[in-house]
Amino acid sequence: LGLAGRPAGAAELRVAMIDWALLETLLALGVTPVAAAELTLFRRIAVEPPLPPAVADIGLRGTPNYEALRFAAPDLIFSSNFYVWAEPKLRLVAPVETLSVYGRDRPPFAMAEEVTLALGERTGRLAEALALIERAQTELAALRTEVEGGDGLPLMLINLGDARHFRVFGADSMFGAVLDRLGLANAWTAPTSYAATAPIGIERLAQVPEAWIV
């Protein structure tokens, strides 16, 4: 697309985001999109990095409002493999770039680093992307040293659904990938399809009594 390396003083690229992982990464690079999806829920769940109020909300990720997206007039739309079905209509508004953090048999942390570099190149923020990756690696290395003296018990990473069910994050999730980089064991060893397995009955926790629940 020839978007990287724009001359000094060139107009800032107007981008719209469908995928939340890409949105978080873009914000971490210091780029504010003109539009993104499902922002009320994003602000409540993601929390950081903060989302500037000027970003237009184009509705649900599963059913984006194409009229609102067109009104935002993006130069480029970033999407992921989760929203490939929407790309034909998205391309009627602006060119679409597909970048994915999650893929079958690919570690999500490495893919997140690749996505960070790609977003940095597309938006002229490659230096910021490299710095972001280095900061994350440095912080995780420091944290790994900090937790080395723990009790050695594995961790069960869960998200509560209701009083009787939960979701669990496995090795192929981003949480699982971070656990591995910290040198900590994940108590859940079954597949989880990129992110989490749900719903699981609360009684399954009794199968891993020697584990911390996070």
C-alpha positions in Angstrom: 0.0 0.0 0.0 3.0 2.3 0.2 1.9 3.7 3.5 5.1 3.3 5.4 7.8 6.0 5.3 5.5 8.9 4.5 7.4 12.2 4.1 7.6 14.5 7.1 4.6 16.7 7.3 2.4 14.3 5.4 -1.2 14.0 6.6 -1.8 11.4 9.3 -3.4 8.2 8.0 -7.0 7.9 9.0 -7.6 4.3 10.1 -10.6 2.4 11.4 -10.4 -0.7 13.5 -12.7 -3.7 13.8 -10.6 -6.1 15.9 -10.0 -5.1 19.6 -6.5 -6.6 19.8 -5.4 -4.5 16.8 -7.1 -1.5 18.4 -5.2 -1.9 21.7 -1.9 -2.2 19.8 -2.6 0.8 17.6 -3.3 2.9 20.8 -0.1 1.6 22.4 1.8 3.0 19.4 0.3 6.4 20.0 -2.1 6.3 17.0 -5.7 7.3 17.5 -8.1 5.7 15.0 -11.0 7.7 13.5 -13.4 4.9 14.2 -13.5 1.5 16.0 -16.1 -1.1 16.9 -18.1 -1.7 20.2 -16.4 1.0 22.2 -18.7 1.1 25.2 -17.8 -2.5 26.0 -14.1 -2.0 25.0 -13.7 0.8 27.5 -15.2 -1.4 30.3 -13.2 -4.5 29.5 -9.8 -3.3 28.1 -9.4 -0.3 30.4 -5.8 0.3 29.2 -4.7 1.9 27.0 -7.3 4.6 27.4 -9.4 5.4 24.3 -9.8 9.0 23.3 -13.4 10.2 23.3 -13.1 11.5 19.7 -13.0 7.9 18.3 -16.3 7.2 16.5 -18.2 4.0 17.5 -19.2 2.0 14.5 -21.4 -0.5 16.4 -20.9 -4.1 17.2 -17.9 -6.1 15.9 -20.2 -8.7 14.6 -22.5 -6.3 12.9 -20.6 -3.1 12.1 -22.5 0.0 11.0 -21.2 0.6 7.5 -23.0 4.0 7.3 -21.2 5.2 10.4 -17.9 3.8 9.1 -18.3 5.6 5.8 -19.1 8.8 7.6 -15.8 8.5 9.5 -14.0 8.5 6.1 -11.1 6.2 6.9 -8.2 5.9 4.5 -7.6 2.3 5.7 -9.5 -0.3 7.7 -7.7 -2.8 9.9 -9.4 -6.2 10.5 -8.5 -9.7 11.5 -9.2 -13.3 10.6 -12.3 -13.2 12.9 -14.0 -10.8 10.5 -13.1 -12.0 7.1 -16.8 -12.4 6.2 -17.3 -8.6 6.5 -14.4 -7.6 4.3 -16.3 -7.4 1.0 -18.6 -4.7 2.4 -15.7 -3.0 4.3 -13.8 -2.7 1.1 -16.7 -0.6 -0.3 -15.7 2.0 2.3 -11.9 1.8 2.2 -9.0 -0.6 1.6 -8.8 -3.4 4.2 -5.7 -4.8 5.8 -6.1 -8.1 7.7 -3.7 -8.7 10.6 -4.3 -11.5 13.1 -2.9 -12.2 16.6 -4.5 -15.6 16.8 -4.0 -18.4 14.2 -4.1 -22.2 14.3 -0.7 -23.7 15.5 0.9 -20.3 15.8 1.9 -18.9 19.3 -0.1 -15.7 19.9 2.7 -13.7 21.6 4.9 -14.0 18.5 2.0 -13.2 16.3 1.3 -10.1 18.4 4.8 -8.9 17.9 4.5 -9.4 14.1 1.2 -7.5 14.2 2.8 -4.7 16.2 5.6 -4.3 13.6 3.1 -4.4 10.7 0.9 -1.7 12.3 4.0 0.4 13.0 5.1 0.1 9.3 1.6 0.9 8.0 1.2 4.0 10.2 4.7 5.3 10.1 5.3 4.3 13.7 7.9 1.6 13.3 10.3 3.1 15.9 7.4 3.1 18.4 6.5 -0.5 17.5 10.1 -1.7 18.1 10.2 0.2 21.4 6.9 -1.3 22.5 8.1 -4.9 21.8 11.4 -4.2 23.6 9.5 -2.8 26.7 7.2 -5.8 26.8 10.2 -8.3 26.6 12.1 -6.4 29.2 9.2 -6.3 31.7 8.4 -10.0 31.2 12.0 -10.9 31.8 12.1 -8.8 35.0 8.8 -10.4 36.2 10.1 -13.9 35.5 13.0 -13.2 37.8 10.6 -11.9 40.4 8.4 -15.0 40.5 11.2 -17.6 40.4 11.0 -18.0 44.1 7.4 -19.1 44.1 5.8 -22.3 45.4 5.9 -24.0 42.0 2.1 -24.7 41.8 0.5 -24.3 38.4 -2.1 -21.5 37.8 -5.7 -22.0 36.6 -6.5 -18.9 34.6 -10.3 -18.4 34.5 -13.0 -15.9 33.8 -16.2 -16.3 35.8 -19.4 -16.7 33.8 -22.1 -17.3 36.5 -22.3 -19.1 39.8 -21.8 -22.5 38.2 -19.7 -21.9 35.1 -16.4 -20.4 34.0 -14.1 -20.0 31.0 -10.5 -21.2 31.2 -7.5 -20.0 29.3 -5.1 -22.6 27.9 -1.6 -22.6 26.4 -2.8 -21.3 23.0 -4.2 -18.1 24.6 -2.3 -14.9 25.2 -2.6 -15.4 28.9 -1.1 -18.9 28.5 1.7 -17.5 26.4 2.6 -14.9 29.0 2.5 -17.6 31.7 5.0 -19.6 29.7 7.3 -16.6 29.3 7.1 -16.1 33.1 8.2 -19.7 33.6 4.9 -20.6 35.3 2.9 -23.7 34.6 -0.7 -23.6 33.3 -2.9 -26.0 35.2 -5.2 -26.4 32.2 -3.6 -28.6 29.5 -6.6 -29.3 27.2 -7.0 -27.3 23.9 -8.8 -24.0 24.1 -9.2 -22.8 20.5 -6.9 -19.7 20.6 -8.4 -18.0 23.5 -10.7 -19.7 26.1 -12.9 -22.8 26.5 -16.4 -22.1 27.8 -18.7 -22.9 29.5 -17.2 -25.3 32.0 -18.9 -26.4 35.1 -17.4 -25.1 38.3 -17.0 -28.7 39.6 -14.1 -29.2 37.1 -12.0 -27.1 39.4 -12.0 -30.0 41.9 -9.8 -31.9 39.3 -6.9 -29.6 39.9 -6.8 -29.1 43.7 -3.1 -28.3 43.8 -3.3 -25.1 41.8 -3.8 -21.4 42.2 -6.9 -20.0 40.7 -6.4 -16.6 39.0 
